Amino acid sequence: MEMNGSWLQKRSQHSPYKIAVIDGETGERWNYKQLYERSRDMAGRLLSAGIGQGDRVALLSPNHIVYFDLLFACGEIGAIFVPLNWRLAENEWNFIVKDCKAKCVVVHEDYLEESKQLNCQVFSLKELADKELQMHRTHTTSFTDAAAIIYTGGTTGNPKGVILTYENITSNAVNTIVSWGLNGEDITLTCLPMFHTGGLNALSTPLLMAGGTVVLMRNFEAEKAIQLLDLYKCTIALMVPTMYSMLIEHPHFQGTDFSTMKTFLSGGAPCPLEIYEAFYQKGKLFKEGYGLTEAGPNNFYIDPHEAYGKKGSVGKAMLFNEVKLMINDSLEAVEEEVGEIYIRGSHVFSEYWGKEEETKKAKQDGWLRTGDLGRRDADGYFYIVGRTKDMIISGGENIYPLEVEQILCRHEAVKEACVIGVPHPVWGEAVLAIVSSKKQTSEKELLAFCKTRIGAYKIPKKIVFVSELPKTAVGKLDKKDLQQSFKWLFDYNENKEEHV
């Protein structure tokens, strides 16, 4: 299937004067006609800069309208958009630039100094704006052509470039609009970083397709987020659990009724139950979702009115994708059994850039093996249990860190908890919990709390207290960092009760 022009062009014709994007930092607004014209202008300037069909165009920028400018401009000329994680180090940027063979990097003024170390042609936004507009015809694009390459976090080594085609991005947007019931009256606050699929594709592109409004937040701050949600009368928003924790702990949270908000969405990691309670007490709807760069990222839907009664569930598969749970690659899990989540649908990524063998491992018989574990209850609702690589096997028993983390987080003194496995000479692995606390507590108190709530083999053998748990760029707990920091604990003495 071929496309002559983008859906943004059609949207700009259907609702030209409807506000499409608002910069939450400056208050600038762009309607759909202006947004499409910006992408056309950017395409002309990229052509003047020597960028053509198939070239990779990287972007180093905080959340800014330039993400949309470049995404749609690349579609106009057949180039491929590559957003860079602005929280990475210079050598990591250079790895990605070299790996995808980027023709150039477009850089926001905030990162001009850091970009001097990039081994690639660099254009500031001002330099591009000064380039001559080269007139062009819209490139005829196949649905199977690469639209963007989004690099994964690299928690198991160097990041991999996930190729998303026009079909992948469009299918995710359509499935989200239809399944979640989005429409042109919806307004979202995009506070997840837009170099991440959650910031770019979870709500931003679907809402633009639906004719809604996207408010861009440059950097997340709880107080600022509360202000923007209220100021722009937002109706739906997606954040990660760490953002929600900061939100509900802020003094302004209790004094704000979020009158226009229909639904708060959480993604990126399983959400502590106390966050459900905080929104329930305010009479606001809150629910969880699940996704990954390689699939959408949207895959499930749960009615927000049902979410409180199914705490922790991400719901059921959306209308136009399939989900199953597999045990040992060959046996499909039954009710309440834990299995690896497999996903199938036209939103699933094309391939990993330059990694044929990695692609074959991830995609089998049309299904994406996610590496995540889940279970399905008697009503058909799915729950995320954890990562296959994070599962702890102690004395032959499977232990899912998320279950232990959620128990610890129910204690009034615990702010955050991360559970990992460390080598043990007898049991193979032992359970270690790393905890940050809100107030004074002790290892003995938390262990006693666990003993009345989970089986003995799941109880941590050791609890370590830290001031803050490390996070990845999108707010997830950085288990790789913690594994490195505490791998020496394999030689602990089980009879000791004091902290490490």
FIVEX-20476 format. One record per residue (C-alpha): residue in one letter; z, y, x; residue number from 1. Coordinates in steps of 0.25 Angstrom, whole numbers, plus 5000, padded with zeros to 4 digits. Example, Ala and Ser with C-alpha at 12.3 -4.5 7.8 and 13.67 -1.06 7.14 Angstrom:
FIVEX-20476
{'A', {5031, 4982, 5049}, 1}
{'S', {5029, 4996, 5055}, 2}
end
This chain:
FIVEX-20476
{'M', {5000, 5000, 5000}, 1}
{'E', {4996, 5014, 5005}, 2}
{'M', {5002, 5027, 5002}, 3}
{'N', {4995, 5040, 5003}, 4}
{'G', {5006, 5050, 5003}, 5}
{'S', {5021, 5048, 5002}, 6}
{'W', {5030, 5047, 4990}, 7}
{'L', {5036, 5061, 4995}, 8}
{'Q', {5022, 5067, 4992}, 9}
{'K', {5023, 5061, 4978}, 10}
{'R', {5037, 5066, 4976}, 11}
{'S', {5034, 5080, 4980}, 12}
{'Q', {5023, 5080, 4969}, 13}
{'H', {5032, 5074, 4959}, 14}
{'S', {5044, 5084, 4961}, 15}
{'P', {5039, 5094, 4971}, 16}
{'Y', {5051, 5104, 4969}, 17}
{'K', {5062, 5095, 4967}, 18}
{'I', {5072, 5096, 4979}, 19}
{'A', {5070, 5084, 4988}, 20}
{'V', {5079, 5087, 5000}, 21}
{'I', {5091, 5096, 5003}, 22}
{'D', {5096, 5099, 5017}, 23}
{'G', {5111, 5098, 5015}, 24}
{'E', {5114, 5106, 5028}, 25}
{'T', {5105, 5118, 5025}, 26}
{'G', {5102, 5117, 5010}, 27}
{'E', {5087, 5117, 5012}, 28}
{'R', {5080, 5110, 5000}, 29}
{'W', {5066, 5104, 5000}, 30}
{'N', {5059, 5100, 4987}, 31}
{'Y', {5049, 5088, 4987}, 32}
{'K', {5037, 5096, 4989}, 33}
{'Q', {5043, 5103, 5001}, 34}
{'L', {5048, 5089, 5007}, 35}
{'Y', {5034, 5083, 5006}, 36}
{'E', {5028, 5096, 5012}, 37}
{'R', {5038, 5095, 5024}, 38}
{'S', {5034, 5080, 5026}, 39}
{'R', {5019, 5084, 5026}, 40}
{'D', {5022, 5096, 5036}, 41}
{'M', {5030, 5087, 5045}, 42}
{'A', {5018, 5077, 5045}, 43}
{'G', {5009, 5087, 5049}, 44}
{'R', {5018, 5092, 5060}, 45}
{'L', {5020, 5077, 5065}, 46}
{'L', {5004, 5076, 5066}, 47}
{'S', {5004, 5089, 5074}, 48}
{'A', {5014, 5083, 5083}, 49}
{'G', {5005, 5071, 5086}, 50}
{'I', {5012, 5061, 5076}, 51}
{'G', {5003, 5051, 5069}, 52}
{'Q', {5003, 5038, 5061}, 53}
{'G', {5012, 5028, 5066}, 54}
{'D', {5020, 5037, 5075}, 55}
{'R', {5035, 5036, 5075}, 56}
{'V', {5042, 5050, 5072}, 57}
{'A', {5057, 5050, 5075}, 58}
{'L', {5067, 5060, 5069}, 59}
{'L', {5080, 5064, 5075}, 60}
{'S', {5087, 5073, 5065}, 61}
{'P', {5100, 5074, 5056}, 62}
{'N', {5097, 5072, 5041}, 63}
{'H', {5086, 5083, 5038}, 64}
{'I', {5074, 5084, 5030}, 65}
{'V', {5066, 5081, 5042}, 66}
{'Y', {5068, 5066, 5039}, 67}
{'F', {5060, 5067, 5026}, 68}
{'D', {5050, 5076, 5033}, 69}
{'L', {5047, 5066, 5044}, 70}
{'L', {5048, 5053, 5035}, 71}
{'F', {5038, 5058, 5026}, 72}
{'A', {5029, 5065, 5036}, 73}
{'C', {5028, 5052, 5044}, 74}
{'G', {5023, 5046, 5031}, 75}
{'E', {5012, 5057, 5030}, 76}
{'I', {5006, 5054, 5044}, 77}
{'G', {5010, 5039, 5046}, 78}
{'A', {5021, 5041, 5056}, 79}
{'I', {5034, 5034, 5056}, 80}
{'F', {5048, 5041, 5054}, 81}
{'V', {5059, 5037, 5064}, 82}
{'P', {5073, 5043, 5061}, 83}
{'L', {5082, 5043, 5073}, 84}
{'N', {5097, 5041, 5072}, 85}
{'W', {5103, 5055, 5077}, 86}
{'R', {5116, 5048, 5080}, 87}
{'L', {5110, 5040, 5091}, 88}
{'A', {5110, 5043, 5106}, 89}
{'E', {5098, 5048, 5113}, 90}
{'N', {5095, 5034, 5120}, 91}
{'E', {5095, 5028, 5106}, 92}
{'W', {5085, 5038, 5100}, 93}
{'N', {5076, 5036, 5112}, 94}
{'F', {5077, 5021, 5109}, 95}
{'I', {5072, 5023, 5095}, 96}
{'V', {5061, 5033, 5099}, 97}
{'K', {5056, 5023, 5110}, 98}
{'D', {5057, 5011, 5101}, 99}
{'C', {5049, 5017, 5089}, 100}
{'K', {5040, 5024, 5099}, 101}
{'A', {5042, 5038, 5092}, 102}
{'K', {5031, 5048, 5094}, 103}
{'C', {5041, 5059, 5092}, 104}
{'V', {5055, 5063, 5087}, 105}
{'V', {5057, 5074, 5078}, 106}
{'V', {5071, 5080, 5081}, 107}
{'H', {5080, 5089, 5072}, 108}
{'E', {5086, 5101, 5079}, 109}
{'D', {5099, 5095, 5079}, 110}
{'Y', {5095, 5085, 5089}, 111}
{'L', {5085, 5092, 5098}, 112}
{'E', {5094, 5092, 5110}, 113}
{'E', {5097, 5077, 5109}, 114}
{'S', {5082, 5074, 5107}, 115}
{'K', {5078, 5079, 5121}, 116}
{'Q', {5082, 5065, 5126}, 117}
{'L', {5072, 5058, 5117}, 118}
{'N', {5060, 5051, 5124}, 119}
{'C', {5050, 5056, 5113}, 120}
{'Q', {5043, 5068, 5109}, 121}
{'V', {5053, 5077, 5101}, 122}
{'F', {5049, 5087, 5090}, 123}
{'S', {5060, 5096, 5084}, 124}
{'L', {5059, 5099, 5070}, 125}
{'K', {5055, 5114, 5074}, 126}
{'E', {5044, 5109, 5083}, 127}
{'L', {5038, 5100, 5072}, 128}
{'A', {5039, 5112, 5062}, 129}
{'D', {5031, 5120, 5072}, 130}
{'K', {5020, 5110, 5073}, 131}
{'E', {5007, 5113, 5066}, 132}
{'L', {5005, 5106, 5053}, 133}
{'Q', {4994, 5096, 5054}, 134}
{'M', {4987, 5093, 5041}, 135}
{'H', {4986, 5078, 5038}, 136}
{'R', {4983, 5068, 5027}, 137}
{'T', {4994, 5060, 5022}, 138}
{'H', {4994, 5046, 5030}, 139}
{'T', {4991, 5034, 5021}, 140}
{'T', {5003, 5026, 5023}, 141}
{'S', {5005, 5011, 5020}, 142}
{'F', {5018, 5006, 5013}, 143}
{'T', {5020, 4997, 5025}, 144}
{'D', {5019, 5008, 5036}, 145}
{'A', {5031, 5012, 5043}, 146}
{'A', {5038, 5025, 5038}, 147}
{'A', {5050, 5025, 5046}, 148}
{'I', {5058, 5018, 5057}, 149}
{'I', {5073, 5018, 5055}, 150}
{'Y', {5081, 5013, 5067}, 151}
{'T', {5093, 5004, 5064}, 152}
{'G', {5107, 5007, 5070}, 153}
{'G', {5105, 4998, 5081}, 154}
{'T', {5119, 4991, 5079}, 155}
{'T', {5114, 4978, 5086}, 156}
{'G', {5106, 4984, 5097}, 157}
{'N', {5095, 4995, 5097}, 158}
{'P', {5090, 5000, 5084}, 159}
{'K', {5079, 4994, 5077}, 160}
{'G', {5068, 5002, 5070}, 161}
{'V', {5067, 4999, 5055}, 162}
{'I', {5053, 5001, 5050}, 163}
{'L', {5053, 5006, 5036}, 164}
{'T', {5039, 5007, 5029}, 165}
{'Y', {5035, 5016, 5018}, 166}
{'E', {5036, 5004, 5009}, 167}
{'N', {5051, 5002, 5014}, 168}
{'I', {5055, 5016, 5012}, 169}
{'T', {5048, 5018, 4998}, 170}
{'S', {5053, 5005, 4993}, 171}
{'N', {5067, 5008, 4997}, 172}
{'A', {5066, 5022, 4990}, 173}
{'V', {5060, 5016, 4977}, 174}
{'N', {5070, 5005, 4976}, 175}
{'T', {5081, 5014, 4978}, 176}
{'I', {5076, 5024, 4967}, 177}
{'V', {5074, 5013, 4957}, 178}
{'S', {5087, 5005, 4960}, 179}
{'W', {5096, 5016, 4962}, 180}
{'G', {5091, 5025, 4951}, 181}
{'L', {5088, 5037, 4960}, 182}
{'N', {5080, 5049, 4954}, 183}
{'G', {5075, 5063, 4956}, 184}
{'E', {5089, 5069, 4952}, 185}
{'D', {5096, 5062, 4963}, 186}
{'I', {5101, 5070, 4975}, 187}
{'T', {5107, 5063, 4987}, 188}
{'L', {5114, 5067, 5000}, 189}
{'T', {5108, 5061, 5012}, 190}
{'C', {5120, 5060, 5022}, 191}
{'L', {5116, 5047, 5029}, 192}
{'P', {5108, 5050, 5041}, 193}
{'M', {5093, 5050, 5038}, 194}
{'F', {5089, 5042, 5051}, 195}
{'H', {5096, 5031, 5044}, 196}
{'T', {5089, 5023, 5032}, 197}
{'G', {5101, 5027, 5023}, 198}
{'G', {5099, 5041, 5025}, 199}
{'L', {5084, 5041, 5024}, 200}
{'N', {5081, 5030, 5014}, 201}
{'A', {5093, 5026, 5006}, 202}
{'L', {5093, 5038, 4997}, 203}
{'S', {5085, 5049, 5003}, 204}
{'T', {5071, 5044, 5002}, 205}
{'P', {5073, 5037, 4989}, 206}
{'L', {5078, 5050, 4983}, 207}
{'L', {5066, 5058, 4988}, 208}
{'M', {5057, 5048, 4982}, 209}
{'A', {5065, 5049, 4969}, 210}
{'G', {5064, 5064, 4969}, 211}
{'G', {5078, 5067, 4972}, 212}
{'T', {5085, 5076, 4982}, 213}
{'V', {5090, 5072, 4996}, 214}
{'V', {5101, 5081, 5002}, 215}
{'L', {5102, 5079, 5017}, 216}
{'M', {5115, 5080, 5024}, 217}
{'R', {5114, 5082, 5039}, 218}
{'N', {5127, 5075, 5044}, 219}
{'F', {5137, 5069, 5035}, 220}
{'E', {5150, 5076, 5032}, 221}
{'A', {5159, 5072, 5021}, 222}
{'E', {5162, 5086, 5016}, 223}
{'K', {5147, 5090, 5017}, 224}
{'A', {5143, 5078, 5010}, 225}
{'I', {5152, 5081, 4998}, 226}
{'Q', {5147, 5095, 4998}, 227}
{'L', {5132, 5091, 4998}, 228}
{'L', {5134, 5081, 4987}, 229}
{'D', {5140, 5091, 4978}, 230}
{'L', {5131, 5103, 4982}, 231}
{'Y', {5118, 5096, 4980}, 232}
{'K', {5123, 5088, 4968}, 233}
{'C', {5119, 5074, 4974}, 234}
{'T', {5119, 5062, 4965}, 235}
{'I', {5118, 5051, 4975}, 236}
{'A', {5122, 5049, 4990}, 237}
{'L', {5123, 5038, 5000}, 238}
{'M', {5133, 5038, 5012}, 239}
{'V', {5139, 5027, 5021}, 240}
{'P', {5154, 5023, 5019}, 241}
{'T', {5159, 5031, 5031}, 242}
{'M', {5153, 5044, 5024}, 243}
{'Y', {5159, 5040, 5011}, 244}
{'S', {5173, 5038, 5018}, 245}
{'M', {5172, 5052, 5024}, 246}
{'L', {5167, 5057, 5010}, 247}
{'I', {5179, 5052, 5002}, 248}
{'E', {5189, 5056, 5013}, 249}
{'H', {5185, 5070, 5012}, 250}
{'P', {5194, 5080, 5005}, 251}
{'H', {5182, 5085, 4997}, 252}
{'F', {5179, 5071, 4991}, 253}
{'Q', {5190, 5071, 4981}, 254}
{'G', {5186, 5085, 4976}, 255}
{'T', {5172, 5082, 4974}, 256}
{'D', {5167, 5076, 4961}, 257}
{'F', {5152, 5073, 4966}, 258}
{'S', {5148, 5076, 4952}, 259}
{'T', {5133, 5074, 4954}, 260}
{'M', {5134, 5061, 4962}, 261}
{'K', {5130, 5049, 4955}, 262}
{'T', {5131, 5039, 4966}, 263}
{'F', {5137, 5038, 4980}, 264}
{'L', {5130, 5027, 4988}, 265}
{'S', {5136, 5020, 5001}, 266}
{'G', {5128, 5013, 5011}, 267}
{'G', {5127, 5009, 5026}, 268}
{'A', {5140, 5000, 5026}, 269}
{'P', {5149, 4994, 5015}, 270}
{'C', {5158, 5005, 5009}, 271}
{'P', {5174, 5005, 5008}, 272}
{'L', {5179, 5002, 4994}, 273}
{'E', {5187, 5015, 4995}, 274}
{'I', {5174, 5023, 4994}, 275}
{'Y', {5171, 5017, 4981}, 276}
{'E', {5185, 5020, 4976}, 277}
{'A', {5183, 5035, 4981}, 278}
{'F', {5171, 5037, 4973}, 279}
{'Y', {5176, 5029, 4961}, 280}
{'Q', {5188, 5038, 4960}, 281}
{'K', {5179, 5050, 4959}, 282}
{'G', {5170, 5043, 4948}, 283}
{'K', {5158, 5043, 4957}, 284}
{'L', {5149, 5031, 4959}, 285}
{'F', {5148, 5024, 4972}, 286}
{'K', {5140, 5012, 4977}, 287}
{'E', {5136, 5005, 4990}, 288}
{'G', {5122, 5001, 4995}, 289}
{'Y', {5116, 4993, 5006}, 290}
{'G', {5104, 4995, 5015}, 291}
{'L', {5099, 4994, 5029}, 292}
{'T', {5087, 5001, 5036}, 293}
{'E', {5079, 4989, 5035}, 294}
{'A', {5080, 4989, 5020}, 295}
{'G', {5078, 5001, 5013}, 296}
{'P', {5090, 5004, 5014}, 297}
{'N', {5093, 5002, 4999}, 298}
{'N', {5094, 4988, 4994}, 299}
{'F', {5105, 4987, 4983}, 300}
{'Y', {5109, 4994, 4971}, 301}
{'I', {5122, 4994, 4963}, 302}
{'D', {5125, 5003, 4951}, 303}
{'P', {5135, 5013, 4955}, 304}
{'H', {5143, 5011, 4942}, 305}
{'E', {5145, 4996, 4947}, 306}
{'A', {5147, 4999, 4961}, 307}
{'Y', {5162, 5001, 4960}, 308}
{'G', {5164, 4988, 4953}, 309}
{'K', {5156, 4981, 4964}, 310}
{'K', {5162, 4989, 4976}, 311}
{'G', {5155, 4985, 4989}, 312}
{'S', {5142, 4980, 4982}, 313}
{'V', {5129, 4986, 4985}, 314}
{'G', {5123, 4980, 4972}, 315}
{'K', {5111, 4973, 4970}, 316}
{'A', {5097, 4973, 4976}, 317}
{'M', {5089, 4985, 4972}, 318}
{'L', {5077, 4983, 4963}, 319}
{'F', {5066, 4981, 4973}, 320}
{'N', {5073, 4973, 4984}, 321}
{'E', {5079, 4959, 4985}, 322}
{'V', {5092, 4955, 4992}, 323}
{'K', {5098, 4941, 4995}, 324}
{'L', {5109, 4936, 5004}, 325}
{'M', {5106, 4925, 5014}, 326}
{'I', {5115, 4915, 5021}, 327}
{'N', {5110, 4910, 5035}, 328}
{'D', {5096, 4915, 5031}, 329}
{'S', {5093, 4904, 5022}, 330}
{'L', {5103, 4903, 5011}, 331}
{'E', {5104, 4914, 5000}, 332}
{'A', {5119, 4918, 4998}, 333}
{'V', {5125, 4916, 4984}, 334}
{'E', {5135, 4924, 4976}, 335}
{'E', {5146, 4930, 4985}, 336}
{'E', {5140, 4923, 4998}, 337}
{'V', {5138, 4932, 5010}, 338}
{'G', {5124, 4932, 5015}, 339}
{'E', {5114, 4941, 5023}, 340}
{'I', {5107, 4952, 5015}, 341}
{'Y', {5092, 4950, 5014}, 342}
{'I', {5084, 4961, 5008}, 343}
{'R', {5069, 4960, 5003}, 344}
{'G', {5061, 4972, 4998}, 345}
{'S', {5050, 4982, 5001}, 346}
{'H', {5061, 4991, 5007}, 347}
{'V', {5064, 4982, 5019}, 348}
{'F', {5059, 4987, 5032}, 349}
{'S', {5046, 4983, 5038}, 350}
{'E', {5050, 4979, 5052}, 351}
{'Y', {5059, 4984, 5064}, 352}
{'W', {5051, 4993, 5074}, 353}
{'G', {5045, 4984, 5085}, 354}
{'K', {5055, 4973, 5082}, 355}
{'E', {5047, 4961, 5076}, 356}
{'E', {5057, 4950, 5079}, 357}
{'E', {5069, 4959, 5073}, 358}
{'T', {5060, 4961, 5061}, 359}
{'K', {5058, 4946, 5059}, 360}
{'K', {5073, 4944, 5060}, 361}
{'A', {5076, 4954, 5049}, 362}
{'K', {5065, 4951, 5039}, 363}
{'Q', {5063, 4937, 5035}, 364}
{'D', {5054, 4932, 5024}, 365}
{'G', {5053, 4946, 5018}, 366}
{'W', {5069, 4948, 5018}, 367}
{'L', {5077, 4957, 5027}, 368}
{'R', {5089, 4951, 5033}, 369}
{'T', {5099, 4963, 5033}, 370}
{'G', {5110, 4957, 5042}, 371}
{'D', {5120, 4961, 5031}, 372}
{'L', {5128, 4952, 5023}, 373}
{'G', {5131, 4953, 5008}, 374}
{'R', {5136, 4945, 4996}, 375}
{'R', {5132, 4945, 4982}, 376}
{'D', {5142, 4944, 4970}, 377}
{'A', {5141, 4937, 4957}, 378}
{'D', {5135, 4949, 4951}, 379}
{'G', {5124, 4950, 4961}, 380}
{'Y', {5130, 4962, 4969}, 381}
{'F', {5128, 4963, 4984}, 382}
{'Y', {5139, 4966, 4994}, 383}
{'I', {5137, 4969, 5009}, 384}
{'V', {5146, 4961, 5017}, 385}
{'G', {5142, 4965, 5031}, 386}
{'R', {5133, 4962, 5043}, 387}
{'T', {5129, 4948, 5047}, 388}
{'K', {5132, 4953, 5062}, 389}
{'D', {5145, 4959, 5058}, 390}
{'M', {5151, 4946, 5051}, 391}
{'I', {5162, 4940, 5059}, 392}
{'I', {5164, 4925, 5060}, 393}
{'S', {5178, 4922, 5063}, 394}
{'G', {5183, 4907, 5064}, 395}
{'G', {5170, 4903, 5056}, 396}
{'E', {5173, 4913, 5045}, 397}
{'N', {5163, 4924, 5041}, 398}
{'I', {5170, 4938, 5040}, 399}
{'Y', {5163, 4950, 5035}, 400}
{'P', {5168, 4963, 5041}, 401}
{'L', {5165, 4971, 5029}, 402}
{'E', {5175, 4963, 5021}, 403}
{'V', {5186, 4966, 5031}, 404}
{'E', {5183, 4980, 5033}, 405}
{'Q', {5183, 4983, 5018}, 406}
{'I', {5197, 4977, 5017}, 407}
{'L', {5202, 4985, 5029}, 408}
{'C', {5196, 4998, 5022}, 409}
{'R', {5205, 4995, 5010}, 410}
{'H', {5217, 4998, 5017}, 411}
{'E', {5222, 5013, 5015}, 412}
{'A', {5223, 5016, 5030}, 413}
{'V', {5209, 5011, 5034}, 414}
{'K', {5198, 5021, 5035}, 415}
{'E', {5187, 5011, 5041}, 416}
{'A', {5187, 4997, 5046}, 417}
{'C', {5176, 4989, 5054}, 418}
{'V', {5178, 4974, 5056}, 419}
{'I', {5171, 4967, 5067}, 420}
{'G', {5171, 4953, 5074}, 421}
{'V', {5176, 4952, 5088}, 422}
{'P', {5175, 4939, 5096}, 423}
{'H', {5187, 4929, 5095}, 424}
{'P', {5189, 4917, 5105}, 425}
{'V', {5194, 4908, 5093}, 426}
{'W', {5188, 4913, 5080}, 427}
{'G', {5174, 4918, 5086}, 428}
{'E', {5176, 4932, 5080}, 429}
{'A', {5188, 4940, 5075}, 430}
{'V', {5189, 4951, 5065}, 431}
{'L', {5192, 4965, 5071}, 432}
{'A', {5194, 4977, 5062}, 433}
{'I', {5192, 4991, 5067}, 434}
{'V', {5199, 5001, 5058}, 435}
{'S', {5200, 5016, 5057}, 436}
{'S', {5212, 5021, 5048}, 437}
{'K', {5215, 5032, 5039}, 438}
{'K', {5230, 5031, 5041}, 439}
{'Q', {5240, 5023, 5049}, 440}
{'T', {5239, 5008, 5048}, 441}
{'S', {5240, 4996, 5057}, 442}
{'E', {5233, 4983, 5060}, 443}
{'K', {5244, 4975, 5054}, 444}
{'E', {5243, 4983, 5041}, 445}
{'L', {5228, 4981, 5040}, 446}
{'L', {5229, 4966, 5043}, 447}
{'A', {5239, 4964, 5033}, 448}
{'F', {5230, 4972, 5023}, 449}
{'C', {5219, 4962, 5026}, 450}
{'K', {5227, 4950, 5025}, 451}
{'T', {5229, 4951, 5010}, 452}
{'R', {5214, 4954, 5007}, 453}
{'I', {5205, 4945, 5016}, 454}
{'G', {5205, 4932, 5022}, 455}
{'A', {5213, 4930, 5035}, 456}
{'Y', {5201, 4927, 5043}, 457}
{'K', {5195, 4940, 5040}, 458}
{'I', {5207, 4948, 5044}, 459}
{'P', {5205, 4956, 5057}, 460}
{'K', {5211, 4950, 5069}, 461}
{'K', {5212, 4964, 5074}, 462}
{'I', {5212, 4979, 5069}, 463}
{'V', {5208, 4990, 5078}, 464}
{'F', {5210, 5005, 5074}, 465}
{'V', {5201, 5016, 5078}, 466}
{'S', {5200, 5030, 5074}, 467}
{'E', {5186, 5029, 5069}, 468}
{'L', {5176, 5018, 5067}, 469}
{'P', {5162, 5020, 5074}, 470}
{'K', {5150, 5022, 5065}, 471}
{'T', {5135, 5021, 5066}, 472}
{'A', {5126, 5033, 5063}, 473}
{'V', {5126, 5030, 5048}, 474}
{'G', {5141, 5028, 5047}, 475}
{'K', {5142, 5013, 5048}, 476}
{'L', {5153, 5007, 5056}, 477}
{'D', {5148, 5004, 5070}, 478}
{'K', {5152, 4989, 5071}, 479}
{'K', {5143, 4988, 5084}, 480}
{'D', {5152, 4999, 5091}, 481}
{'L', {5165, 4992, 5086}, 482}
{'Q', {5160, 4979, 5091}, 483}
{'Q', {5158, 4985, 5105}, 484}
{'S', {5171, 4992, 5105}, 485}
{'F', {5180, 4980, 5101}, 486}
{'K', {5172, 4968, 5106}, 487}
{'W', {5183, 4966, 5117}, 488}
{'L', {5193, 4963, 5106}, 489}
{'F', {5189, 4948, 5106}, 490}
{'D', {5201, 4946, 5116}, 491}
{'Y', {5212, 4951, 5107}, 492}
{'N', {5225, 4944, 5105}, 493}
{'E', {5226, 4940, 5090}, 494}
{'N', {5241, 4940, 5090}, 495}
{'K', {5242, 4955, 5094}, 496}
{'E', {5245, 4964, 5082}, 497}
{'E', {5243, 4977, 5089}, 498}
{'H', {5230, 4986, 5088}, 499}
{'V', {5220, 4985, 5099}, 500}
end
